[in-house]
Amino acid sequence: MSKSQLIDLSKLPPPDVLEKVDYEQLLSTLKQDLIARSPDLAEVLSLESEPLTQLLNSYAYQAMLLRARVNDAAKSTMLSSATGSDLEHIASRYQVARLEGESDQRLRERVQLAFHSLNTAGTEKSYIYHTLTADPRVKDVRVNSPSPCHIVLTILSNESADGQPSTELINKLEYTFGLKQGDQSSVSEILEAQKVRPIGDRVEIVPTKVKVFDLQAHVKLELGPGHAQVKQQVIDKVTDYLAERSGLGKHIKRSALFAMLHQAGVEEVELVSPQDNIIVADDEVAWCQNGLDNLTFEVLI
């Protein structure tokens, strides 16, 4: 099972412990409760200028902040929503520590894979875990076994725009899996390297293959105000989509590009390139080599 088949934490339904925070509902509940206790206050509470009404407004606001704080506290205990040091404390339960510069999302993935660290890298997930843990520069990894005991690790790095790993990173990974001698200063480090790779596995570490494409589109904006905001929203959406798809085995679909380009306030989109979907294999990455340089905008008059 590949890393992509882990439970997608972002798609889990909101936990029941989280309470919907609605200021108007809280205020209405407070007023109804007070009127039920003292019906003669109904007329007073209908006036916004009354001190008692203002007091209830203030109390409802504070009650909303308290409920929001309780929600945040609950989220901090869950792997799917914890961030920062809260997430690091959850990871520590699985003997996982944040690597230097590691993002919350990457740390969550390693926590999900943590049980596979209890064994050597014999399974696909354990190879993924040990590879990601070896160095934070590893952005993604695919495990393939073309023949028995032959393991190929395809590495996508965050060192370069196209994901190509450096020679230094490949050397470090080869040392991690005991494929070459590294700067091992103690017997314990040598033994740790030997524990990662099963003795019968022949491991090969290779850089990702890159499928290059250009993005060229002309976006026509509707007549009216707010052109700068619409343009920025289109740029942000396209940027986020390209970043999200910059992983191994992730296709680039024209329909998705149209959806990102055609935001509210856009009249028409001409998507010149790519002319077809960019379909990549599990050991390939799609790379937009020109970024957003050929994304142009026109305001219709």
N, C-alpha and C positions, 0 to 999 in steps of 0.2 A: 504494500500500500504506500503510495507516494505522499509527500508532504501536502499536496493539494487535496488529498482525501481525508485530512484531519477535519474534525468538526469545525465548521466556520462559526466562530464565536459571535461574529457580527450579525448572524442570522438567527441567533437564539431569541425567543420572545422575551419581553421584559419580565423580570422576576416578579412574583406576586408581592414581595415585600415592599416594592416601590409604590409610593402613593402619588396619585395625580395631584399636582399642586395647582389650585385654581383660586385666585384671590377673590373674585366675585362670588364664587360658591361659598367660600369661608365667611365672607361678610354677610351674605344672605342667611347662612345658618345661624350666625351670632344674633342677627336681628330677630329672626323667627324665635330663637330660644328666649331672648329677652322679652319679646312681646308675649310669649306664652306664659311667662312668669308675671309680667306686669302689663296687661292689655292696655292700660291707660297711656302707655308710652308709644303706642303705634303712631299717633299723629306727630309726636316729637321726632321720631326716628325717620319720618318721611322728609324731613328738612335737612339738607346737607350742611346748613350753616349752624345747626345745633351742636353745642359742645359734646353732648352724649353721642351723637352720630360720628363726630370726628374722633372720639375716643374709640368707638368700635372700628372705625377705619384703621386707626393706628394698631389696634390689637390684631385685626385680621392680617395686616401686613407683617407683623412680627410672627404670627402663627404660620404664615406662608414661608417666611425665612427659616423657621424652625423645621418645618416639614421638608424643605429643600435640603437642609443640612443633614437631616436623618437619611434622606435618599442618597446623598453623597457619601455618607458614612457606610451605608449598605453596599453601594457600588464599589467602595474601596476594598471590600472583602472578597470580591469576585474576580476571577481571572479575566473574564470578558470585558470588564470595565475599569479595573484598577489601573492606575498610572503611577509613574514616578517611584518614590520610595515605597508606597503601598504595594505596588506590583513586585518590587524587589523582596519584600517580606513574604509575599505569597510564594515567590520562586524559591526562597530559602527552604521552604518545607520540602522541596523536591531536590535539594542540594544543587540548585542552579543559581549562579551569580551572574549579574549583568556584566557583559564585556565592555571594554572601553568604547564609548561612543555608540553603544547598541541602542536601537530604538525600542519603544515599548512593544510594538507589533512583533519585532523579531524575537524579543525575550519571551513573549507569550507563546510563540511557535516552539521555542526550545523547551519551555515548561511542558507543553503538550507532548513533546517527544521524550521527556526526561526519563520515563520508566524504561526506555530502550537503552539508556546509558548504563543500566545495571548489568548488561551483558556486553560482550565484545561486539564489534561491528558486523555481526553475522547477518542480521536482517536489514532490509532496505531502510527502515526507519532508524535503526541504530547507526547505520552509516551516515544518514542525514544528520542525526543529532551530533555525532562526533565531528563531522565536517564543519557544521555551523559553529560548534563550540570551540573549534581549534583557532579560529580567527574571525573577528567582527567584519573583516573585509569581504568575507564570503556572503554574497547577497542571496544566492540560491544555489541549489545543487540537485542534480538528478543522478539516480543510481540505476545502472543497467548491468545485466549479466548475460553477455552474448553466448557464453558457454559455462559449463560447471566450473566453479571456483575462480572464474575470471570476472572481476568486478571493475566496471568503468565508472568513475566519478566525473561528471561534467560540472565544471565550476563556472558560475557567473559571479563576477566581482563588482563591488561598488567603487573600485579604484578609477575606472575610466567610464566615459560616456557610453561606449558600446559594450561594456561589461566584461572586457577581456582581463583576465587576471595577470598580475605581474609574475615574473620569474621567481621573485622572492617569495610570493605567496604560494606558488606551486611547490617550491622547495620546502616551505614550512609544513604544508599538508603532507608531503611525502615523508617528512620526518615524523609527523604525528602518527602516521600509519605504519611507521617502522620500515619504510621503503629505502631510506638512506640515513646515514649518520648525520646528526645535527650537532649543535653545540650543547651536548649533554654533559653537565658538570657533575652528575652524581649517578650512582647505581640505581637509585629510586626512579630517576627520570627515564633511564633506559628501560627499566621494567615497565613503567607506565606506558611508554610507546609500544612495547611489545604486547601489552594487554588489549590494545584497541583493535588490532587486526587479528582475526583467526589465523592460525598458523598455516592453514591450507589454502587461504585465499591469495590469489595473484591480483593485486590492486593496480589499476592504471588511472592516473589523474590527468585529465585533459581539459583544456579551455573550451568554453562554449563556442558553438558556431553562430555566426551573426548573419541574419537576413536583413539586409539594408533596404530601406524604403524612404521615399520623400513624401512630405505632406505639402500639398498645394491646394489652397481653397480660397474662394472669393466670397465674402459674406456681405450681403446687402441688408442694411439696417432700415427699419421702418421710419417713415417721416414722423418727427416729433422730438421731444426733449429726451435727455438721458442717454445720448449716444455713447458717451464715455463709459457709463456704468455697464451698458449692454456689451460693449466691446471688451471690457475687463472681465465680465462674467464668462464670455465665450473663451477668452484666453485662459482663464482659471480652469474651466471645465475641461478643455482640451489638454492642458498641462497635467491635470490630475489623472485623466484617462491614460495618457501616454506613460505616466509614471506607474500607474497601477498595472499596466500591461507589459512593463519592462522586466518580465520574469521568464524563466525557461518554460517553453511549451505554451506560451500565451499568445493566442492569435489576435490580429488587429482586424476588426470587421468594419466595413464601410458603413453599415447601418448604425453602428455605435458612434462612428465619427460624425455622421450626419446629426445624430441625437445631441452630441456635445456642441456642435456648431450652431444648431438651430435652437437657440435659447429665446426666451421671451423678449420681444423687441426686434427679432430678426425676421425680415421679409422673405429672403431666399438665400439658398446656399448652393454654390457651384463647387463641387468637390472634383478637382482636376486629377489629383494623385493622392493616394494610390487608386488605380483604376479597378483593381480587384482586391478581394480579401487577402491579407497577408497570413498565410497558413504556415505555421512553424512546427517542427518536430519537437519531441521532449527535450532534446539536447541543443535546441536552437533558441535564439532570442531575436525578437523583431526590434530593430533600432531605427528610429527616425533621425537620419543623419543631418537634416537641415533644421530640425526643431520647428519653431514657429516663424521662421524667416520668410516663408512664402504664404503666410496667412494674411490676406489683405481685406480691407473693409471699405465699403462705399455707403454713403448716406443717400437714400433715394430722395429726390426732390419732386 
